[in-house]
Amino acid sequence: MDKKPDNQFEARDSRYSYPRPPFPSQPQDGNGLTTKMTPKPDHGEASYVGFGRMKGRRALITGGDSGIGRAVAIAFAREGASVVFNCLHDDSTDAKDTLALLQKGGAKAWLIGGDVADEDFCKRLVAEASDAMGGLDILVNNAGMQVTQASIADISTEQFDQTFRTNVYACFWMCKAALPLMQPGAAIINVTSVQAFEPSEHLLDYATTKFALRGFTRALAKQVVDQGIRVNAVAPGPFWTALQPSGGQTDEKVRHFGETSLFGRPGQPAEIAPAFVFLATQESGYMTGETIGVTGGHPIA
């Protein structure tokens, strides 16, 4: 492996710039913790360099304590944005570490814990975030639930319902609450997945929700364009996050996670955060209803 990148602009061979499988066995219970992962994911803590592209902007990110959400929070903060991030448990190690990291860097940052699968909480989250920051310009719907099951027979109604509430209903509730608070120039970014284009048989319910988010993004973009608000999505491929070893994949798949990408490894959260910065700023001002794929070489159609 090449040395760890000093910043996101350093030229390097992407095949070897981060760890490659096989990885050690590391099953986790519950929601998973970054601190228990080997190797540790890179969220851009030491490498992301901002240029003030989001100065004065106010962003709310769901699922921001770890993984892609943490990387986006770091990037937004270093670009000058105020950031409120949400996670299920605000007393978790990951949540505390993320908040401390943002605040240490001088960002205005807040943490609000709670379950986005609950409609009332989504309404409170948007209201409290807007109150804390004095408004809301960017909404990132990133929180997600993924549980691997070999067969449809193994997916309970409870799991199916919870996956939809977390991945789809939450996005609906968050957007519905946020839009009245947003001004022209605001942006909504939803997180779909390569699974919305090439679904895996063991992620049936998860892939179905990500298909739904593709349609939701395209339809909502048409609905709110007359308000001057843009709605786009990012479709990650195999990214090395705590979602994977905590039930998102079997332990065997985690050991070889990302091996089938063209780079032969999983992506690191730091490698996808710039796509969110792009969609949150006027650099993407002529884009709405679109999806950016960051999939490790598996183009989305």
C-alpha positions as CSV (number, residue, x, y, z in Angstrom):
1,M,0.0,0.0,0.0
2,D,1.2,3.5,-0.7
3,K,1.5,5.9,2.2
4,K,-1.7,7.3,3.5
5,P,-2.6,10.5,1.5
6,D,-1.6,13.8,3.1
7,N,-4.5,15.5,1.4
8,Q,-7.3,14.8,-1.1
9,F,-5.4,16.3,-4.0
10,E,-2.2,14.2,-3.8
11,A,-1.7,12.1,-6.9
12,R,-1.5,8.4,-6.2
13,D,-2.3,5.0,-7.5
14,S,-5.9,4.4,-6.4
15,R,-5.5,0.7,-6.4
16,Y,-3.0,0.8,-3.5
17,S,-3.7,4.0,-1.7
18,Y,-5.8,2.3,1.0
19,P,-6.0,-1.2,2.5
20,R,-7.0,-4.1,0.3
21,P,-8.8,-7.3,1.4
22,P,-8.6,-9.8,2.9
23,F,-9.5,-8.2,6.2
24,P,-9.7,-9.9,9.6
25,S,-12.9,-11.3,11.0
26,Q,-14.7,-8.5,12.9
27,P,-18.4,-9.1,13.5
28,Q,-20.2,-6.4,15.5
29,D,-23.6,-6.2,17.2
30,G,-26.1,-3.4,16.9
31,N,-25.2,-0.3,15.0
32,G,-21.5,-0.9,14.8
33,L,-18.6,1.4,15.8
34,T,-15.7,2.8,13.8
35,T,-13.4,2.3,16.8
36,K,-13.8,-1.5,16.5
37,M,-13.0,-1.7,12.8
38,T,-9.7,-3.1,11.4
39,P,-8.4,-1.3,9.4
40,K,-9.8,2.0,10.6
41,P,-11.8,3.9,8.0
42,D,-10.5,7.2,6.7
43,H,-13.1,9.9,7.0
44,G,-10.7,12.7,5.9
45,E,-9.7,13.5,9.5
46,A,-6.1,14.2,8.5
47,S,-6.4,14.7,4.8
48,Y,-9.4,16.9,3.9
49,V,-8.5,20.5,3.0
50,G,-11.2,23.0,2.6
51,F,-11.3,26.3,0.7
52,G,-14.3,28.1,2.1
53,R,-16.7,27.0,-0.6
54,M,-19.5,26.6,1.9
55,K,-18.9,29.6,4.1
56,G,-22.1,30.8,5.7
57,R,-24.0,27.7,4.7
58,R,-26.0,25.7,7.2
59,A,-26.2,21.9,6.8
60,L,-28.1,19.1,8.5
61,I,-26.7,15.5,8.0
62,T,-28.4,12.4,9.2
63,G,-26.3,9.4,10.2
64,G,-23.3,11.7,10.6
65,D,-21.5,10.0,13.5
66,S,-19.5,7.6,11.3
67,G,-18.9,6.3,7.8
68,I,-20.0,8.5,4.9
69,G,-21.9,10.8,7.1
70,R,-18.9,11.6,9.2
71,A,-16.8,12.2,6.1
72,V,-19.4,14.6,4.8
73,A,-19.6,16.5,8.1
74,I,-15.8,16.9,8.1
75,A,-15.8,18.1,4.6
76,F,-18.7,20.6,5.0
77,A,-17.2,22.0,8.2
78,R,-13.8,22.5,6.6
79,E,-15.4,24.3,3.7
80,G,-16.9,26.7,6.2
81,A,-20.4,25.4,6.8
82,S,-22.2,25.2,10.1
83,V,-23.1,21.6,10.7
84,V,-25.8,19.7,12.7
85,F,-25.4,16.0,12.5
86,N,-27.7,13.3,13.8
87,C,-27.2,9.8,14.9
88,L,-29.2,7.2,16.7
89,H,-27.3,7.3,20.0
90,D,-25.7,10.6,20.9
91,D,-23.6,9.1,23.7
92,S,-21.8,6.6,21.4
93,T,-18.0,6.9,21.0
94,D,-18.3,7.6,17.3
95,A,-20.8,10.5,17.9
96,K,-18.7,12.1,20.6
97,D,-15.5,11.7,18.6
98,T,-17.1,13.3,15.5
99,L,-18.5,16.3,17.4
100,A,-15.1,16.8,19.2
101,L,-13.3,16.7,15.8
102,L,-15.6,19.3,14.2
103,Q,-15.5,21.6,17.1
104,K,-11.7,21.3,17.5
105,G,-11.4,22.4,13.9
106,G,-13.3,25.6,14.8
107,A,-16.6,24.7,13.2
108,K,-20.0,25.5,14.5
109,A,-21.3,22.0,15.1
110,W,-24.1,20.4,17.0
111,L,-25.1,16.7,17.7
112,I,-28.7,15.7,18.0
113,G,-29.5,12.0,18.8
114,G,-32.6,10.2,17.8
115,D,-34.2,7.7,15.5
116,V,-35.1,9.0,12.0
117,A,-37.5,6.1,11.6
118,D,-39.8,8.1,13.8
119,E,-41.8,10.8,12.1
120,D,-42.2,13.1,15.1
121,F,-38.4,13.0,15.7
122,C,-37.7,13.9,12.1
123,K,-39.9,17.0,12.5
124,R,-38.1,17.9,15.8
125,L,-34.7,17.3,14.3
126,V,-35.2,19.7,11.4
127,A,-36.7,22.4,13.6
128,E,-33.9,22.1,16.2
129,A,-31.2,22.1,13.6
130,S,-32.7,25.2,12.0
131,D,-33.0,27.0,15.3
132,A,-29.4,26.1,16.3
133,M,-27.9,27.4,13.0
134,G,-30.3,30.2,12.3
135,G,-31.7,28.5,9.2
136,L,-31.2,25.6,6.9
137,D,-29.5,25.5,3.5
138,I,-28.4,21.9,2.9
139,L,-30.1,18.6,3.9
140,V,-28.2,15.3,3.5
141,N,-30.3,12.2,4.0
142,N,-27.6,9.7,4.8
143,A,-28.9,7.6,7.7
144,G,-29.6,4.0,6.6
145,M,-30.3,0.5,7.7
146,Q,-28.9,-2.6,6.0
147,V,-29.3,-6.2,7.2
148,T,-28.1,-9.1,5.0
149,Q,-30.4,-12.0,4.6
150,A,-29.8,-15.0,2.4
151,S,-33.5,-15.5,1.4
152,I,-36.8,-13.6,1.4
153,A,-38.0,-16.2,3.8
154,D,-35.5,-14.8,6.3
155,I,-36.7,-11.2,6.1
156,S,-39.3,-10.6,8.8
157,T,-42.1,-8.0,8.3
158,E,-40.5,-6.1,11.2
159,Q,-37.1,-5.9,9.4
160,F,-38.7,-5.0,6.1
161,D,-40.8,-2.2,7.7
162,Q,-37.8,-0.8,9.7
163,T,-35.6,-0.7,6.6
164,F,-38.2,1.2,4.7
165,R,-38.9,3.6,7.6
166,T,-35.2,4.3,8.1
167,N,-34.2,4.6,4.5
168,V,-37.3,5.9,2.7
169,Y,-39.9,7.3,5.1
170,A,-37.2,9.2,7.0
171,C,-36.1,10.9,3.7
172,F,-39.7,11.8,3.0
173,W,-40.3,13.2,6.5
174,M,-37.0,15.1,6.6
175,C,-37.6,16.7,3.2
176,K,-41.2,17.6,4.0
177,A,-40.1,19.3,7.2
178,A,-37.1,21.0,5.7
179,L,-38.5,22.5,2.5
180,P,-40.6,25.2,4.1
181,L,-37.4,26.5,5.8
182,M,-35.3,26.5,2.7
183,Q,-34.6,29.5,0.4
184,P,-33.6,29.6,-3.2
185,G,-30.1,28.2,-3.6
186,A,-30.7,25.4,-1.1
187,A,-29.8,21.8,-1.8
188,I,-31.0,18.4,-0.8
189,I,-28.7,15.4,-1.2
190,N,-30.1,11.9,-0.8
191,V,-27.9,8.8,-0.5
192,T,-29.0,5.9,-2.7
193,S,-26.6,3.1,-3.7
194,V,-25.1,1.0,-6.4
195,Q,-27.7,-1.5,-5.1
196,A,-30.3,0.7,-6.8
197,F,-28.8,-0.3,-10.1
198,E,-27.2,-3.7,-9.5
199,P,-29.1,-5.2,-6.5
200,S,-27.5,-8.1,-4.6
201,E,-29.7,-11.0,-3.8
202,H,-28.8,-10.9,-0.1
203,L,-29.8,-7.3,0.3
204,L,-33.3,-7.5,-1.1
205,D,-35.1,-5.1,1.2
206,Y,-32.2,-2.6,1.3
207,A,-31.8,-2.6,-2.5
208,T,-35.5,-2.0,-2.9
209,T,-35.4,1.1,-0.6
210,K,-32.5,2.5,-2.7
211,F,-34.5,2.0,-5.9
212,A,-37.2,4.0,-4.2
213,L,-34.8,6.8,-3.3
214,R,-33.8,7.1,-7.0
215,G,-37.4,7.8,-8.0
216,F,-38.0,10.0,-5.0
217,T,-35.0,12.2,-5.8
218,R,-36.0,12.6,-9.5
219,A,-39.6,13.4,-8.7
220,L,-38.9,15.8,-5.9
221,A,-36.4,17.7,-8.0
222,K,-39.1,18.5,-10.6
223,Q,-41.5,19.5,-7.9
224,V,-39.3,22.0,-6.1
225,V,-37.2,23.5,-9.0
226,D,-39.6,26.5,-9.1
227,Q,-38.6,27.2,-5.5
228,G,-34.9,27.5,-6.6
229,I,-34.1,24.3,-4.7
230,R,-32.0,21.5,-6.2
231,V,-32.3,17.8,-5.3
232,N,-29.7,15.3,-6.2
233,A,-28.3,12.0,-5.0
234,V,-25.1,10.1,-4.5
235,A,-24.9,6.3,-5.1
236,P,-22.0,4.8,-3.2
237,G,-20.5,1.4,-4.1
238,P,-18.7,-0.7,-1.5
239,F,-17.5,1.7,1.2
240,W,-15.6,0.7,4.3
241,T,-18.0,1.7,7.1
242,A,-19.3,0.3,10.3
243,L,-22.6,-0.6,8.5
244,Q,-20.8,-3.6,6.9
245,P,-19.5,-5.6,9.9
246,S,-22.6,-4.9,12.1
247,G,-25.0,-7.0,10.0
248,G,-24.8,-5.3,6.7
249,Q,-22.7,-8.1,5.3
250,T,-21.8,-11.6,6.4
251,D,-18.5,-11.9,8.1
252,E,-17.1,-13.8,5.0
253,K,-18.2,-10.9,2.8
254,V,-16.6,-8.4,5.1
255,R,-13.3,-10.2,4.9
256,H,-13.3,-9.8,1.2
257,F,-15.3,-6.5,1.0
258,G,-14.6,-4.4,-2.1
259,E,-12.5,-7.1,-3.7
260,T,-14.6,-7.2,-6.9
261,S,-14.3,-3.4,-7.5
262,L,-12.0,-2.5,-10.3
263,F,-9.6,-1.1,-7.7
264,G,-9.6,-4.4,-5.8
265,R,-10.5,-2.7,-2.5
266,P,-13.4,-0.9,-0.8
267,G,-13.7,2.9,-1.0
268,Q,-12.9,5.0,2.1
269,P,-15.5,7.6,3.3
270,A,-12.9,10.3,2.6
271,E,-13.1,9.4,-1.1
272,I,-16.8,10.2,-1.5
273,A,-17.2,13.3,0.6
274,P,-16.1,15.7,-2.2
275,A,-19.1,14.5,-4.3
276,F,-21.4,15.9,-1.6
277,V,-19.5,19.2,-1.5
278,F,-19.9,19.4,-5.2
279,L,-23.7,18.8,-5.0
280,A,-24.1,21.3,-2.1
281,T,-22.4,24.2,-3.9
282,Q,-23.0,26.2,-7.0
283,E,-20.3,24.1,-8.7
284,S,-23.3,21.8,-9.5
285,G,-25.7,24.7,-10.1
286,Y,-27.0,23.2,-13.4
287,M,-27.7,19.8,-11.8
288,T,-31.0,18.5,-10.3
289,G,-32.7,15.2,-10.2
290,E,-29.4,13.5,-10.9
291,T,-27.3,10.8,-9.3
292,I,-23.5,10.7,-9.0
293,G,-22.1,7.2,-8.8
294,V,-19.0,6.6,-6.7
295,T,-18.8,2.9,-7.1
296,G,-15.2,1.8,-7.6
297,G,-15.6,1.2,-11.3
298,H,-19.1,-0.2,-11.7
299,P,-20.9,2.5,-13.8
300,I,-24.5,3.2,-13.0
301,A,-27.0,3.4,-15.8
